[in-house]
Amino acid sequence: MTAHLITVEEHRARILAAVRPLEAVRMPLPGALGRILREPVHSAVDLPLFDNSAMDGFAVRFDDVADAAAGAPVDLEVVADVPAGGAEDPSFGPGQAVRIMTGAPVPADADAVVPFEDTAGGLAESLGRIRVLAAPHARGAHIRPQGEDCRAGDVILPAGAELGGRQLAGIAAAGVHEVVVSRVPRVAVISTGDELRPPGAPLERGQIPESNGTLLEGLCRESGAEVVMKASVSDDGDGLRAALADAAALGADVVITSGGVSEGAYEVVKSVARMRFDKVAMQPGKPQGFGDGSDDGGPLLFGLPGNPVSVAVSFEVFVRPALRAMQGAADLDRLIVRLPAVEAWRTPPGRRQYRPVLVTRDGVAPASSGGSHLAASLGRAEAYAIVPADVDHVGIGDVVDVMLVP
């Protein structure tokens, strides 16, 4: 008899319903890289703070140069010089100009800027008198107006935004020096299996290098989490019990195990961990375990399959959204785009497929022959093609959903 399968959405909904938001903390900008905002950021100043020049050139009265052309140049007297960072506001009259550098405040008497390249002589002959050879395109040309980007008090980033380098730069430019962000989730990673040995260790028959711990640690860190423990335990149960106790002692918010959740004779996670185990209609990653820690206020428990591709897919579909929800992220999932297949492949009946693929100029192609154990091929994948459960074959030219991953 075929075991009952639950949908990806059912398993995911159960997980997200159990997520408990982490505490918010206030911190200076330099330490906030990768964090999730818990409160919106309001600009402390107008951006730009003042009308400033977009070009190196001359601040002018537009009416003086409106008809300037190569065949009808306009001569102006240069009466002052304003560098970037200068506080001067020199006054000038008709027939006069002020030399100005990019970013410098525009004098109150000016309503346009003529770039050096639109004058005879340019920078080399920029003091004394200048000859304008081309008129600015309009009044206000090459002037960045005060408040063009935002006004003081405007929200420049909402709660839930992730802080990368561009976001931190925007906050700094807005005159803000600290932000309210989520605490980083603390994660314990536990790999199970008598066959596992550290990478580089001598291997006997039946033994393999342990890689799921490295995979999960990297994926957790990419998701803004701190890995407080990484362990590899045998299938006898005592090691897993000790590792779970250590994770609790370290204050882990999430524990992720790999292996030991299927139908074999030595499924240690099934026999030890307090999780609910289900079969999810997906490929790879059908066997899944989850515990919400509600009985004792403990961590969320994720029991992932043991094959590396299954681990990676399960993390993207279930674990990463939970880690981001804990931090208050507005977007829980990776970007999904629609791309055509440039090679054909088959998909399992009745299960949604997440196929590791390469992204080419013309579309996507499978990154491997399809086995969930192919760890080396996983490293070459750039995305996952997501094929619905009611599709049994992807043909060349068929357009599929593609989840982009770093």
C-alpha positions as CSV (number, residue, x, y, z in Angstrom):
1,M,0.0,0.0,0.0
2,T,1.3,3.4,-0.9
3,A,2.1,5.7,2.1
4,H,0.1,8.9,2.3
5,L,2.0,11.9,1.0
6,I,1.5,15.5,2.2
7,T,2.1,18.5,0.0
8,V,5.1,20.8,0.2
9,E,2.7,23.6,1.2
10,E,1.2,21.5,4.1
11,H,4.7,20.7,5.6
12,R,5.9,24.3,5.1
13,A,2.7,25.8,6.7
14,R,3.2,23.6,9.8
15,I,6.8,24.8,10.1
16,L,6.1,28.5,9.7
17,A,3.2,28.3,12.1
18,A,5.6,27.2,14.8
19,V,8.2,29.9,14.2
20,R,8.8,32.2,17.1
21,P,10.2,35.7,16.3
22,L,13.7,36.4,17.7
23,E,14.4,39.4,19.9
24,A,15.2,42.7,18.2
25,V,18.5,44.5,19.1
26,R,19.8,48.0,18.3
27,M,23.3,48.1,16.9
28,P,25.7,50.4,15.0
29,L,25.8,50.1,11.2
30,P,29.2,48.4,10.9
31,G,27.9,45.3,12.7
32,A,24.6,45.1,10.9
33,L,25.7,43.6,7.6
34,G,23.4,40.6,6.7
35,R,20.9,41.4,9.4
36,I,17.1,41.9,9.0
37,L,15.5,45.2,9.9
38,R,12.9,44.9,12.6
39,E,12.0,48.6,12.5
40,P,11.9,50.9,9.5
41,V,14.8,53.3,8.9
42,H,13.8,57.0,8.6
43,S,16.2,59.4,6.9
44,A,17.7,62.0,9.3
45,V,18.4,64.5,6.5
46,D,17.3,65.5,3.1
47,L,19.1,63.7,0.3
48,P,20.8,65.5,-1.3
49,L,21.2,67.8,1.7
50,F,21.5,70.9,-0.6
51,D,21.3,71.8,-4.2
52,N,24.7,70.6,-5.6
53,S,26.5,70.3,-8.9
54,A,26.3,67.1,-10.9
55,M,29.3,68.2,-13.0
56,D,32.6,69.9,-12.9
57,G,32.0,73.2,-14.6
58,F,30.5,76.6,-14.1
59,A,27.4,77.7,-12.1
60,V,25.6,80.2,-14.4
61,R,22.4,82.1,-14.9
62,F,20.4,80.1,-17.5
63,D,19.2,83.2,-19.3
64,D,22.8,84.2,-19.9
65,V,23.6,81.0,-21.8
66,A,20.3,79.9,-23.2
67,D,21.3,80.7,-26.8
68,A,25.0,79.7,-26.6
69,A,26.3,77.6,-29.5
70,A,29.5,76.8,-31.2
71,G,28.8,79.4,-33.8
72,A,27.4,81.9,-31.3
73,P,29.5,81.5,-28.1
74,V,28.8,83.4,-24.9
75,D,31.6,84.9,-22.9
76,L,31.3,85.1,-19.1
77,E,33.4,86.5,-16.3
78,V,34.4,83.9,-13.6
79,V,34.2,85.7,-10.3
80,A,34.5,82.9,-7.7
81,D,35.4,79.2,-7.2
82,V,33.4,76.7,-5.1
83,P,35.1,73.3,-4.4
84,A,33.3,70.2,-3.1
85,G,32.9,70.6,0.7
86,G,33.0,74.4,0.4
87,A,30.5,76.4,2.4
88,E,30.7,79.5,0.3
89,D,27.6,81.0,-1.4
90,P,29.2,83.6,-3.7
91,S,26.9,86.0,-5.3
92,F,27.2,87.0,-9.0
93,G,25.3,89.0,-11.6
94,P,24.4,88.8,-15.2
95,G,27.3,88.0,-17.5
96,Q,29.2,86.3,-14.7
97,A,29.8,82.7,-13.6
98,V,31.3,80.7,-10.7
99,R,33.6,77.8,-11.2
100,I,32.1,74.7,-9.4
101,M,33.2,71.1,-8.7
102,T,31.0,68.0,-8.6
103,G,29.1,67.8,-5.3
104,A,29.7,71.4,-4.4
105,P,26.7,73.5,-3.2
106,V,25.2,75.5,-6.0
107,P,25.2,79.3,-5.4
108,A,21.8,80.8,-4.8
109,D,22.2,83.1,-7.9
110,A,22.7,80.1,-10.2
111,D,20.0,78.1,-11.9
112,A,22.1,75.9,-14.2
113,V,25.6,74.4,-14.5
114,V,27.7,74.4,-17.7
115,P,30.2,71.4,-17.8
116,F,33.8,72.2,-18.6
117,E,33.5,70.2,-21.8
118,D,30.9,72.6,-23.1
119,T,33.4,75.5,-22.9
120,A,36.4,76.6,-24.9
121,G,39.5,75.7,-23.0
122,G,37.7,73.7,-20.3
123,L,39.5,73.3,-17.0
124,A,42.8,74.7,-18.3
125,E,41.2,78.1,-18.9
126,S,38.6,78.1,-16.2
127,L,39.5,81.2,-14.3
128,G,39.1,84.8,-15.4
129,R,36.9,84.5,-18.4
130,I,35.2,81.5,-20.1
131,R,33.5,81.0,-23.5
132,V,30.4,78.8,-23.4
133,L,30.0,76.8,-26.6
134,A,26.7,74.9,-25.8
135,A,23.6,75.9,-24.0
136,P,22.4,73.8,-21.0
137,H,19.3,71.7,-22.1
138,A,17.0,73.4,-19.6
139,R,16.9,75.6,-16.5
140,G,18.2,73.5,-13.6
141,A,20.5,71.5,-15.9
142,H,23.3,69.5,-14.1
143,I,21.9,70.5,-10.6
144,R,20.9,67.9,-8.1
145,P,18.1,69.5,-6.2
146,Q,17.8,69.2,-2.4
147,G,15.6,66.3,-1.3
148,E,15.5,64.8,-4.8
149,D,16.1,61.3,-3.3
150,C,14.2,61.6,0.0
151,R,13.2,64.1,2.7
152,A,14.1,64.0,6.4
153,G,11.7,61.7,8.1
154,D,11.0,59.6,4.9
155,V,11.2,55.8,5.3
156,I,14.1,54.7,3.2
157,L,14.0,51.0,4.2
158,P,11.1,49.1,5.6
159,A,11.0,46.6,8.4
160,G,11.9,43.2,7.0
161,A,14.6,44.4,4.6
162,E,17.9,42.6,4.5
163,L,20.9,44.8,5.0
164,G,23.6,44.3,2.4
165,G,26.4,46.7,1.5
166,R,24.1,48.9,-0.7
167,Q,21.5,49.2,2.1
168,L,24.1,50.1,4.7
169,A,25.5,52.8,2.4
170,G,22.0,54.3,1.9
171,I,21.4,54.3,5.6
172,A,24.7,56.0,6.3
173,A,24.1,58.6,3.5
174,A,20.8,59.4,5.2
175,G,22.6,60.4,8.4
176,V,21.6,57.3,10.4
177,H,24.3,55.5,12.5
178,E,22.4,52.7,14.1
179,V,19.5,50.3,13.3
180,V,17.1,47.9,15.0
181,V,17.6,44.4,13.7
182,S,16.9,40.8,14.6
183,R,19.1,38.8,16.7
184,V,21.0,36.2,14.7
185,P,19.4,32.7,14.9
186,R,21.6,30.1,16.7
187,V,21.7,26.8,14.9
188,A,23.1,23.4,15.7
189,V,23.9,21.0,12.8
190,I,24.1,17.3,13.5
191,S,25.0,14.7,10.9
192,T,24.1,11.1,11.6
193,G,25.5,7.8,10.3
194,D,28.1,5.1,11.3
195,E,29.6,5.5,7.8
196,L,30.7,9.1,8.2
197,R,34.3,10.2,8.5
198,P,35.9,13.7,8.5
199,P,36.9,14.9,5.1
200,G,40.5,13.9,4.4
201,A,40.5,11.0,6.9
202,P,41.5,7.5,5.8
203,L,38.5,5.5,4.5
204,E,37.7,1.9,4.9
205,R,35.1,-0.1,3.0
206,G,31.6,1.3,3.6
207,Q,32.8,4.6,4.9
208,I,32.4,8.1,3.2
209,P,33.5,11.6,3.9
210,E,31.0,13.6,5.9
211,S,29.8,16.6,3.8
212,N,26.3,17.4,5.0
213,G,27.6,19.3,8.0
214,T,29.7,21.5,5.8
215,L,26.8,22.0,3.4
216,L,24.3,23.0,6.2
217,E,26.8,25.2,8.0
218,G,27.4,27.2,4.8
219,L,23.7,27.4,4.0
220,C,22.9,28.6,7.5
221,R,25.5,31.2,7.5
222,E,24.3,32.4,4.0
223,S,20.9,32.7,5.6
224,G,22.1,35.0,8.4
225,A,22.3,32.4,11.1
226,E,25.2,31.5,13.5
227,V,26.2,27.9,13.7
228,V,26.9,27.3,17.4
229,M,27.6,23.6,17.1
230,K,28.4,21.1,14.3
231,A,28.6,17.4,15.2
232,S,28.7,14.0,13.5
233,V,27.2,11.1,15.5
234,S,26.7,7.4,15.1
235,D,23.5,5.4,14.7
236,D,23.4,3.9,18.2
237,G,21.3,6.8,19.6
238,D,23.6,7.8,22.5
239,G,25.6,10.2,20.4
240,L,22.5,11.9,19.1
241,R,21.0,12.2,22.6
242,A,24.2,13.9,23.8
243,A,24.4,16.2,20.8
244,L,20.8,17.3,21.3
245,A,21.5,18.0,24.9
246,D,24.6,20.0,23.9
247,A,22.6,22.0,21.4
248,A,20.0,22.9,24.1
249,A,22.8,23.9,26.5
250,L,24.2,26.2,23.8
251,G,20.9,28.0,23.4
252,A,20.2,26.8,19.9
253,D,17.1,28.2,18.3
254,V,17.1,25.6,15.6
255,V,18.6,22.0,15.4
256,I,19.0,20.5,11.9
257,T,19.8,16.8,11.6
258,S,20.6,15.0,8.4
259,G,20.0,11.3,7.9
260,G,18.2,8.8,10.0
261,V,14.6,9.7,8.9
262,S,13.8,7.1,6.2
263,E,12.5,3.5,6.3
264,G,15.8,1.6,7.1
265,A,16.6,-0.5,10.1
266,Y,18.9,2.1,11.7
267,E,17.0,5.4,11.5
268,V,18.4,7.0,14.6
269,V,16.6,10.4,14.3
270,K,13.3,8.6,14.1
271,S,14.0,6.6,17.2
272,V,15.5,9.4,19.4
273,A,14.3,12.9,18.3
274,R,10.9,14.3,19.3
275,M,9.6,15.1,15.8
276,R,6.7,14.3,13.6
277,F,7.8,12.4,10.5
278,D,6.0,12.7,7.2
279,K,6.4,11.8,3.5
280,V,6.3,14.9,1.4
281,A,5.3,14.8,-2.3
282,M,8.6,16.2,-3.5
283,Q,11.7,14.8,-5.1
284,P,14.3,14.8,-3.7
285,G,13.5,15.1,0.0
286,K,10.4,12.9,0.5
287,P,11.1,11.9,4.1
288,Q,11.0,14.9,6.4
289,G,10.9,15.3,10.2
290,F,9.9,18.4,12.2
291,G,9.4,19.3,15.8
292,D,8.3,22.6,17.1
293,G,9.7,22.4,20.6
294,S,6.4,23.6,22.1
295,D,6.4,21.1,24.9
296,D,9.4,22.6,26.7
297,G,10.1,25.9,24.8
298,G,13.0,24.2,23.0
299,P,14.4,24.7,19.5
300,L,12.7,24.0,16.2
301,L,13.9,20.6,15.1
302,F,14.4,19.7,11.4
303,G,15.0,16.1,10.4
304,L,16.3,16.2,6.9
305,P,17.1,13.2,4.7
306,G,20.8,12.1,4.4
307,N,21.5,12.4,0.7
308,P,23.3,15.8,0.0
309,V,21.0,17.0,-2.8
310,S,18.0,16.1,-0.6
311,V,19.6,18.1,2.2
312,A,20.2,21.1,0.0
313,V,16.7,21.1,-1.5
314,S,15.0,20.6,1.9
315,F,17.0,23.5,3.4
316,E,15.8,25.8,0.6
317,V,12.2,24.8,0.8
318,F,11.7,24.4,4.5
319,V,14.6,25.5,6.7
320,R,15.7,28.8,5.1
321,P,12.2,30.2,5.1
322,A,11.9,29.4,8.8
323,L,15.2,31.1,9.6
324,R,14.2,34.2,7.7
325,A,10.8,34.3,9.3
326,M,12.4,34.1,12.8
327,Q,14.3,37.2,11.8
328,G,11.3,39.1,10.5
329,A,12.3,39.0,6.9
330,A,9.8,40.4,4.4
331,D,10.9,37.9,1.7
332,L,11.2,34.3,2.9
333,D,12.1,32.7,-0.5
334,R,14.6,32.9,-3.2
335,L,13.8,34.7,-6.5
336,I,12.0,32.4,-8.9
337,V,12.1,33.2,-12.6
338,R,10.7,31.4,-15.7
339,L,13.2,30.0,-18.1
340,P,13.1,27.4,-21.0
341,A,14.7,24.0,-20.7
342,V,17.6,23.5,-23.2
343,E,17.7,19.7,-22.4
344,A,14.9,17.2,-21.8
345,W,14.5,15.2,-18.6
346,R,11.9,13.0,-16.8
347,T,10.3,13.8,-13.5
348,P,8.7,11.5,-10.9
349,P,5.0,10.9,-11.1
350,G,3.0,12.6,-8.3
351,R,5.8,14.5,-6.7
352,R,7.1,18.1,-7.3
353,Q,10.6,17.9,-8.6
354,Y,13.4,20.3,-7.5
355,R,16.1,19.6,-10.1
356,P,19.6,21.1,-9.8
357,V,20.3,22.9,-13.0
358,L,22.8,25.0,-14.8
359,V,21.8,28.4,-16.2
360,T,22.9,29.1,-19.7
361,R,22.3,31.9,-22.1
362,D,19.4,30.1,-23.6
363,G,17.8,28.5,-20.5
364,V,18.5,25.8,-18.0
365,A,20.0,22.3,-18.3
366,P,20.3,19.5,-15.6
367,A,23.5,19.8,-13.6
368,S,23.7,16.0,-13.2
369,S,22.1,12.7,-14.0
370,G,19.6,13.4,-11.3
371,G,20.6,11.2,-8.3
372,S,20.1,12.8,-4.8
373,H,23.5,11.4,-3.7
374,L,25.5,13.4,-6.3
375,A,27.3,15.9,-4.0
376,A,30.0,17.0,-6.5
377,S,27.4,17.8,-9.2
378,L,25.4,19.8,-6.6
379,G,28.3,22.2,-6.3
380,R,28.0,23.1,-10.0
381,A,24.3,23.8,-9.8
382,E,23.2,27.5,-10.1
383,A,19.5,27.0,-9.5
384,Y,16.7,24.5,-9.0
385,A,14.1,23.9,-11.7
386,I,10.8,23.4,-10.0
387,V,8.5,21.0,-11.9
388,P,4.9,20.5,-10.8
389,A,3.8,17.0,-9.6
390,D,1.4,16.5,-12.5
391,V,4.2,16.9,-15.1
392,D,6.2,13.7,-15.9
393,H,8.5,15.0,-18.6
394,V,10.2,18.3,-19.3
395,G,10.9,18.8,-23.0
396,I,13.3,21.1,-24.8
397,G,11.7,24.5,-24.9
398,D,9.3,23.9,-22.1
399,V,9.3,26.9,-19.7
400,V,9.8,26.0,-16.0
401,D,10.0,27.8,-12.7
402,V,13.6,28.3,-11.7
403,M,14.7,29.1,-8.1
404,L,18.0,31.0,-8.3
405,V,20.6,30.2,-5.6
406,P,24.0,31.8,-4.9
